[in-house]
């Protein structure tokens, strides 16, 4: 247990194979969390508490709304992935 507690990276390397879906999901989550961790303090620094909070809430609201739209389109078109939603919405390329 101490081996894994010393370095989370070693634990992850043992659990996920390179090039797998798990690795891709893990990389995406780490990138999103890292960008947010750096961006939020910078927004507050540049805009102040009131405007910074409003900007973050606006960004969160837009993110929530776009996720809701994707889920709604998937439900209405009975699609199972984003590619199917796009094909049903826009049709095949001419």
C-alpha positions, 0 to 999 in steps of 0.5 A: 500500500505504501508503494502506491501511496508514494506515487499515484502515477505508479498506481494509475500505470498499473491499472490502465493499459496504454491506448485503452478507453480508460486511459483516454477518459483518465487523460481527459479528466486530468486535462479538464481538472488541470485547466480549471484549477489554473483558470479559476484563480486567474479569473478572480484575479483579473475580474474581481470577486463579483465579476469573476463569480458571474463569469464562472457561473455564466460559463457553468451555465453554458456548459450545463445547457450544452450538455442538456442539449446533447442529452435531449438530442440523443433522447429525441433521435434515439442516438447512442453516441455523439456521431449518431446525433450529428448524422441525424441532425445534419445528414450525410456529407454531400 
